Structure formats: C-alpha cells, structure tokens
Amino acid sequence: MRITFKPLAETDLIFLLKWLEEPHVKAWWDQEIQWTYNLIEEKYGSYIKGYKFENGIKKPISAYIIFADENPIGYIQFYNAYDFARSIPLTGLPSSLAAFDVFIGEKQFLKKGLGSKAINQFFKEHASSYTHVFADPENSNSTAIKAYQKAGFKIVNQQPATGELWMIRKQHLT
C-alpha cells in the first residue's frame, strides 16, 4: 500500500469532521469538543494557509491528509515544538525540534502498520530542517506508543503530572 500526503485543503475539512468524531480518534483527540463543520473550519481554516495563531502571533504549522493508495485515511500536522505552549515546558531537549500530531481516521485502516509507515514516510519527505522530532502521547495510548517506537522514537521522559510520555526521534538528514 502506497502512502502519500496532500496538503490540507478546504475540501478535506469534511474528513476531519468525520474522523474527529470517530471513537478511536476521540479517545485521544479533543475529547471535550463536539465537532461541527463550523468548529472544524474555525480551528483548521488557518492550517490550510500554513499557520496557527498562538497568543495573537501567526506560527507556522503544516497540515496534511494521509492517503493509502487513493484513499484518504488520516491526518498529520507538524510544527516547531517550541512555538506552542504546553502544560509542561519543553526543557532539556534538542533545540532543532519538530513536533507532530497524527491519527488514522478510517477504522478499516487500523492495525495494519500504516501509522508507523506514514510517520516514517512523512518525515523522509517533510521537516528536513529539524534534527529531531518530538511526540507526547498519553502513557495509556499503547497503540500510538507502539507506532512511534516502530517509527524510531525513543522514550526520553515520563510526565506523571500530565500522563504524557515524551518521545524523540533523530532525523536522518541527507
């Protein structure tokens, strides 16, 4: 199965609306929000243009739809890990650090190894200006942790206060 990525477009927002309400995504992503098309447009509309506002400042963010062959199956976004506030500040980590968020939204594509395959492929094609990539799954999200480890991420810290694992992957720069 061939994995490709297409920059997020307005026509893709309907996929996000569907996927963000799927139980397997909702368990880990914006649980408190009951998504509507207008809310999706409000949150992700600027991502289409390559930015997100943080404290009134435009910060770069790159958002993509993941395809398996010709099928849209999920979403991935990446950004400078230090550009957006976190509940625990990132300290002791590499200065050149991308962060990302990803999910497979289509249920029939789960448990096929496509998450780790998509992550590996994505970071071969994108984020080459960073030396490292950061992930912070909840420590109870064993599916994500396994996919990240399969994609070369190592656990570097546990955050008991937030229930997150901090994971890092070194980029193979060419």
Secondary structure in CASP SS format (residue, H / E / C, confidence):
PFRMAT SS
TARGET T0000
AUTHOR 0000-0000-0000
METHOD secondary structure of the structure
MODEL  1
M C 1.00
R C 1.00
I E 1.00
T E 1.00
F E 1.00
K E 1.00
P E 1.00
L C 1.00
A C 1.00
E H 1.00
T H 1.00
D H 1.00
L H 1.00
I H 1.00
F H 1.00
L H 1.00
L H 1.00
K H 1.00
W H 1.00
L H 1.00
E C 1.00
E C 1.00
P H 1.00
H H 1.00
V H 1.00
K H 1.00
A C 1.00
W C 1.00
W C 1.00
D C 1.00
Q C 1.00
E C 1.00
I C 1.00
Q C 1.00
W C 1.00
T C 1.00
Y H 1.00
N H 1.00
L H 1.00
I H 1.00
E H 1.00
E H 1.00
K H 1.00
Y H 1.00
G H 1.00
S H 1.00
Y H 1.00
I H 1.00
K C 1.00
G C 1.00
Y E 1.00
K E 1.00
F E 1.00
E E 1.00
N C 1.00
G C 1.00
I E 1.00
K E 1.00
K E 1.00
P E 1.00
I C 1.00
S E 1.00
A E 1.00
Y E 1.00
I E 1.00
I E 1.00
F E 1.00
A E 1.00
D C 1.00
E C 1.00
N E 1.00
P E 1.00
I E 1.00
G E 1.00
Y E 1.00
I E 1.00
Q E 1.00
F E 1.00
Y E 1.00
N E 1.00
A C 1.00
Y C 1.00
D C 1.00
F C 1.00
A C 1.00
R C 1.00
S C 1.00
I C 1.00
P C 1.00
L C 1.00
T C 1.00
G C 1.00
L C 1.00
P C 1.00
S C 1.00
S C 1.00
L E 1.00
A E 1.00
A E 1.00
F E 1.00
D E 1.00
V E 1.00
F E 1.00
I E 1.00
G C 1.00
E C 1.00
K H 1.00
Q H 1.00
F H 1.00
L C 1.00
K C 1.00
K C 1.00
G C 1.00
L H 1.00
G H 1.00
S H 1.00
K H 1.00
A H 1.00
I H 1.00
N H 1.00
Q H 1.00
F H 1.00
F H 1.00
K H 1.00
E H 1.00
H C 1.00
A C 1.00
S C 1.00
S C 1.00
Y C 1.00
T C 1.00
H E 1.00
V E 1.00
F E 1.00
A E 1.00
D C 1.00
P C 1.00
E E 1.00
N C 1.00
S C 1.00
N C 1.00
S H 1.00
T H 1.00
A H 1.00
I H 1.00
K H 1.00
A H 1.00
Y H 1.00
Q H 1.00
K H 1.00
A C 1.00
G C 1.00
F C 1.00
K E 1.00
I E 1.00
V E 1.00
N E 1.00
Q E 1.00
Q E 1.00
P C 1.00
A C 1.00
T C 1.00
G C 1.00
E E 1.00
L E 1.00
W E 1.00
M E 1.00
I E 1.00
R E 1.00
K E 1.00
Q C 1.00
H C 1.00
L C 1.00
T C 1.00
END
